[in-house]
Amino acid sequence: MDYRGVKAITHASTFFAPFLVPIVVWLLVQERDAKGIALQALLFHLFMSILISISWFLSWVLIGIPFLIVFGLMAIYYPIKGIIYSLQGRPFRYPIIGSLVG
C-alpha cells in the first residue's frame, strides 16, 4: 500500500495539528517509513515550538528577533518541503531530527 498521502498529511499537520496527527499516525500506521516520518515530524514540531518560544522570550531584549525569524521560517519551509517530497515518493528527513531518529 502506498502511504504518500499519510506522509504528506503528517508533514502538513504543522499547519493544523502539529502534535496530534503525528502521534495518531505513529500509533495506527504499521508501515515503518510512515512511522519514522511521524516520529520525525513530532520531534521537529516539538523542538521548533521550544526554539520559537525561547526566541520569543529573548525578543524582549532584542537578541531573539533574528532567531525568531529564522526558526519561524524553518518551521514553515521544512514541512512544505516534506509534503512535496512525500507526494513525489522521494525520501525526506528533517534536518538534525532525521539523523537522530533513524
N, CA, C and O of each residue as an XYZ file, in Angstrom:
408
protein
N       0.829     -1.182      0.000
C       0.000      0.000      0.000
C       0.874      1.247      0.000
O       1.912      1.286      0.661
N       0.455      2.257     -0.738
C       1.201      3.497     -0.856
C       0.780      4.474      0.241
O      -0.401      4.796      0.370
N       1.731      4.934      1.015
C       1.454      5.822      2.145
C       1.845      7.268      1.859
O       2.092      8.035      2.789
N       1.903      7.648      0.586
C       2.288      9.016      0.243
C       1.352     10.041      0.871
O       1.808     11.057      1.394
N       0.055      9.784      0.823
C      -0.916     10.719      1.390
C      -0.777     10.853      2.891
O      -0.871     11.953      3.437
N      -0.553      9.736      3.557
C      -0.380      9.755      5.015
C       0.874     10.551      5.379
O       0.861     11.340      6.324
N       1.940     10.344      4.636
C       3.179     11.082      4.904
C       2.982     12.569      4.648
O       3.441     13.399      5.433
N       2.304     12.913      3.554
C       2.060     14.324      3.239
C       1.204     14.988      4.313
O       1.480     16.120      4.710
N       0.181     14.304      4.782
C      -0.669     14.868      5.837
C       0.110     14.996      7.143
O      -0.107     15.936      7.907
N       1.006     14.065      7.399
C       1.839     14.168      8.601
C       2.712     15.411      8.538
O       2.844     16.125      9.531
N       3.310     15.676      7.380
C       4.113     16.891      7.224
C       3.235     18.131      7.295
O       3.626     19.130      7.899
N       2.053     18.081      6.685
C       1.157     19.236      6.639
C       0.522     19.526      7.996
O      -0.032     20.606      8.201
N       0.597     18.590      8.907
C      -0.030     18.790     10.211
C       0.557     19.966     10.968
O      -0.044     20.447     11.929
N       1.713     20.430     10.552
C       2.310     21.597     11.207
C       1.400     22.814     11.141
O       1.523     23.722     11.964
N       0.486     22.845     10.173
C      -0.379     23.997      9.984
C      -1.735     23.858     10.681
O      -2.470     24.840     10.789
N      -2.083     22.637     11.163
C      -3.397     22.482     11.800
C      -3.394     21.632     13.059
O      -4.226     21.884     13.930
N      -2.553     20.677     13.215
C      -2.497     19.850     14.433
C      -1.092     19.255     14.556
O      -0.896     18.066     14.305
N      -0.113     20.086     14.945
C       1.280     19.649     14.881
C       1.661     18.489     15.792
O       2.654     17.810     15.529
N       0.909     18.248     16.844
C       1.262     17.148     17.738
C       0.296     15.970     17.605
O       0.711     14.816     17.720
N      -0.954     16.241     17.371
C      -1.976     15.199     17.326
C      -1.810     14.259     16.133
O      -1.822     13.039     16.301
N      -1.656     14.807     14.947
C      -1.582     13.968     13.742
C      -0.367     13.046     13.760
O      -0.530     11.853     13.505
N       0.848     13.534     14.047
C       1.978     12.595     14.089
C       1.822     11.485     15.132
O       2.230     10.349     14.893
N       1.233     11.809     16.283
C       1.019     10.776     17.304
C       0.034      9.726     16.805
O       0.264      8.529     16.978
N      -1.061     10.164     16.187
C      -2.066      9.229     15.668
C      -1.469      8.355     14.572
O      -1.678      7.142     14.559
N      -0.723      8.970     13.651
C      -0.090      8.192     12.570
C       0.903      7.209     13.154
O       0.942      6.049     12.743
N       1.703      7.653     14.100
C       2.703      6.771     14.688
C       2.060      5.584     15.398
O       2.603      4.480     15.362
N       0.921      5.792     16.037
C       0.250      4.703     16.753
C      -0.532      3.768     15.838
O      -0.595      2.568     16.106
N      -1.125      4.280     14.771
C      -2.049      3.484     13.969
C      -1.461      2.865     12.701
O      -1.903      1.795     12.282
N      -0.491      3.508     12.094
C       0.050      3.020     10.821
C       1.119      1.969     11.098
O       1.933      2.121     12.009
N       1.107      0.903     10.305
C       2.046     -0.199     10.511
C       3.312     -0.073      9.667
O       4.323     -0.703      9.978
N       3.271      0.732      8.604
C       4.408      0.847      7.700
C       5.558      1.583      8.387
O       5.357      2.647      8.973
N       6.751      1.018      8.314
C       7.905      1.515      9.063
C       8.306      2.927      8.643
O       8.606      3.762      9.495
N       8.315      3.198      7.354
C       8.723      4.506      6.859
C       7.748      5.596      7.312
O       8.173      6.686      7.695
N       6.457      5.311      7.271
C       5.454      6.285      7.716
C       5.570      6.540      9.218
O       5.391      7.671      9.670
N       5.867      5.498      9.991
C       6.067      5.670     11.433
C       7.296      6.543     11.709
O       7.283      7.385     12.607
N       8.348      6.331     10.928
C       9.566      7.132     11.086
C       9.312      8.597     10.767
O       9.785      9.485     11.476
N       8.564      8.847      9.697
C       8.224     10.229      9.330
C       7.379     10.864     10.428
O       7.589     12.026     10.775
N       6.431     10.118     10.976
C       5.571     10.651     12.039
C       6.393     11.017     13.273
O       6.174     12.066     13.879
N       7.330     10.159     13.641
C       8.173     10.446     14.804
C       9.068     11.654     14.545
O       9.240     12.503     15.420
N       9.636     11.730     13.342
C      10.454     12.886     12.985
C       9.634     14.167     13.023
O      10.078     15.181     13.561
N       8.437     14.119     12.451
C       7.570     15.304     12.427
C       7.208     15.731     13.841
O       7.226     16.921     14.154
N       6.882     14.779     14.689
C       6.529     15.094     16.071
C       7.695     15.774     16.794
O       7.511     16.799     17.449
N       8.876     15.205     16.673
C      10.043     15.801     17.327
C      10.395     17.156     16.727
O      10.776     18.075     17.452
N      10.269     17.288     15.405
C      10.543     18.568     14.752
C       9.586     19.643     15.266
O      10.009     20.753     15.588
N       8.293     19.310     15.341
C       7.310     20.273     15.841
C       7.602     20.643     17.293
O       7.490     21.808     17.676
N       7.971     19.662     18.087
C       8.281     19.914     19.492
C       9.494     20.837     19.631
O       9.445     21.825     20.364
N      10.584     20.511     18.923
C      11.788     21.326     19.016
C      11.568     22.729     18.451
O      12.065     23.704     19.014
N      10.835     22.841     17.353
C      10.551     24.161     16.794
C       9.706     24.990     17.758
O       9.924     26.193     17.897
N       8.749     24.357     18.420
C       7.937     25.074     19.408
C       8.792     25.590     20.552
O       8.627     26.725     20.998
N       9.696     24.761     21.020
C      10.590     25.167     22.110
C      11.505     26.304     21.658
O      11.657     27.299     22.366
N      12.117     26.158     20.474
C      13.033     27.191     19.982
C      12.319     28.509     19.708
O      12.854     29.577     20.008
N      11.123     28.444     19.145
C      10.367     29.671     18.883
C       9.942     30.322     20.195
O       9.946     31.548     20.305
N       9.580     29.524     21.180
C       9.213     30.085     22.487
C      10.393     30.785     23.151
O      10.248     31.879     23.696
N      11.548     30.154     23.104
C      12.748     30.765     23.675
C      13.094     32.046     22.909
O      13.433     33.058     23.521
N      13.010     32.009     21.592
C      13.311     33.191     20.781
C      12.317     34.310     21.063
O      12.689     35.482     21.124
N      11.059     33.941     21.232
C      10.054     34.950     21.539
C      10.360     35.617     22.880
O      10.260     36.836     23.019
N      10.732     34.802     23.854
C      11.094     35.345     25.165
C      12.312     36.259     25.058
O      12.337     37.331     25.663
N      13.322     35.843     24.292
C      14.534     36.646     24.152
C      14.325     37.886     23.291
O      15.162     38.789     23.298
N      13.228     37.941     22.555
C      12.983     39.130     21.739
C      12.698     40.348     22.611
O      12.751     41.477     22.121
N      12.401     40.145     23.883
C      12.233     41.264     24.810
C      13.542     42.029     24.960
O      13.531     43.231     25.226
N      14.653     41.352     24.795
C      15.949     42.026     24.855
C      16.576     42.148     23.469
O      17.778     42.387     23.344
N      15.765     41.984     22.434
C      16.113     42.179     21.019
C      17.018     41.112     20.416
O      17.096     41.019     19.191
N      17.698     40.310     21.212
C      18.576     39.292     20.633
C      17.781     38.138     20.022
O      18.286     37.436     19.147
N      16.554     37.941     20.472
C      15.768     36.819     19.987
C      15.067     37.059     18.667
O      14.584     36.108     18.052
N      14.997     38.303     18.213
C      14.260     38.599     16.983
C      14.842     37.879     15.764
O      14.074     37.277     15.013
N      16.175     37.910     15.525
C      16.696     37.159     14.372
C      16.431     35.655     14.485
O      16.120     35.000     13.490
N      16.554     35.114     15.697
C      16.284     33.691     15.895
C      14.809     33.371     15.652
O      14.475     32.338     15.072
N      13.949     34.252     16.096
C      12.515     34.079     15.889
C      12.194     34.034     14.394
O      11.382     33.218     13.957
N      12.816     34.890     13.628
C      12.609     34.901     12.174
C      13.132     33.620     11.543
O      12.437     32.992     10.744
N      14.349     33.231     11.894
C      14.959     32.034     11.302
C      14.178     30.778     11.663
O      13.862     29.975     10.786
N      13.864     30.600     12.934
C      13.142     29.401     13.355
C      11.716     29.388     12.809
O      11.191     28.325     12.479
N      11.091     30.552     12.712
C       9.758     30.633     12.116
C       9.764     30.211     10.657
O       8.878     29.484     10.208
N      10.777     30.674      9.912
C      10.890     30.276      8.501
C      11.188     28.784      8.360
O      10.664     28.122      7.464
N      12.028     28.261      9.248
C      12.321     26.826      9.225
C      11.068     26.006      9.504
O      10.850     24.967      8.880
N      10.244     26.472     10.443
C       9.023     25.751     10.811
C       8.019     25.739      9.672
O       7.134     24.883      9.643
N       8.135     26.664      8.739
C       7.245     26.690      7.570
C       7.880     25.955      6.388
O       7.207     25.183      5.706
N       9.169     26.191      6.143
C       9.845     25.658      4.956
C       9.956     24.127      4.958
O       9.586     23.482      3.976
N      10.455     23.549      6.037
C      10.715     22.112      6.033
C       9.458     21.241      5.947
O       9.494     20.219      5.260
N       8.360     21.587      6.600
C       7.148     20.793      6.368
C       6.643     20.875      4.924
O       6.167     19.880      4.377
N       6.747     22.061      4.306
C       6.331     22.185      2.897
C       7.237     21.328      2.012
O       6.757     20.654      1.101
N       8.532     21.352      2.274
C       9.465     20.515      1.522
C       9.138     19.029      1.728
O       9.205     18.241      0.784
N       8.787     18.653      2.954
C       8.404     17.274      3.246
C       7.138     16.862      2.506
O       7.039     15.732      2.026
N       6.171     17.767      2.411
C       4.934     17.478      1.663
C       5.263     17.210      0.206
O       4.800     16.224     -0.368
N       6.059     18.078     -0.394
C       6.410     17.921     -1.814
C       7.158     16.622     -2.041
O       6.845     15.885     -2.976
N       8.139     16.329     -1.204
C       8.896     15.085     -1.352
C       8.003     13.862     -1.172
O       8.144     12.882     -1.904
N       7.089     13.907     -0.211
C       6.198     12.766      0.027
C       5.293     12.509     -1.162
O       5.091     11.360     -1.556
N       4.752     13.565     -1.732
C       3.866     13.395     -2.884
C       4.618     12.897     -4.118
O       4.028     12.248     -4.983
N       5.904     13.193     -4.205
C       6.729     12.708     -5.312
C       7.284     11.312     -5.040
O       7.874     10.698     -5.930
N       7.105     10.813     -3.840
C       7.614      9.491     -3.485
C       9.089      9.490     -3.143
O       9.708      8.427     -3.099
N       9.665     10.649     -2.902
C      11.083     10.761     -2.562
C      11.252     10.713     -1.045
O      10.379     11.176     -0.311
N      12.353     10.164     -0.577
C      12.586     10.132      0.874
C      12.924     11.529      1.392
O      13.566     12.320      0.702
N      12.486     11.817      2.609
C      12.752     13.112      3.227
C      13.047     12.905      4.699
O      12.393     12.111      5.375
N      14.032     13.627      5.181
C      14.369     13.625      6.598
C      14.466     15.068      7.059
O      15.026     15.919      6.368
N      13.913     15.331      8.235
C      14.041     16.660      8.810
C      15.495     16.876      9.208
O      16.168     15.926      9.609
N      15.994     18.110      9.104
C      17.385     18.351      9.488
C      17.598     18.061     10.978
O      16.751     18.388     11.809
N      18.693     17.468     11.292
C      19.137     17.068     12.623
C      18.230     15.983     13.213
O      18.733     14.951     13.656
N      16.930     16.183     13.230
C      15.992     15.210     13.782
C      16.052     13.903     13.000
O      15.999     12.825     13.592
N      16.163     13.988     11.678
C      16.187     12.795     10.839
C      17.362     11.886     11.150
O      17.230     10.663     11.115
N      18.510     12.475     11.454
C      19.677     11.642     11.779
C      19.585     11.069     13.195
O      20.199     10.040     13.479
N      18.841     11.708     14.074
C      18.688     11.197     15.432
C      17.690     10.047     15.502
O      17.885      9.095     16.258
N      16.619     10.137     14.711
C      15.547      9.158     14.774
C      15.903      7.867     14.058
O      15.594      6.779     14.544
N      16.530      7.976     12.942
C      16.834      6.702     12.310
C      17.227      6.828     10.946
O      17.512      5.827     10.290
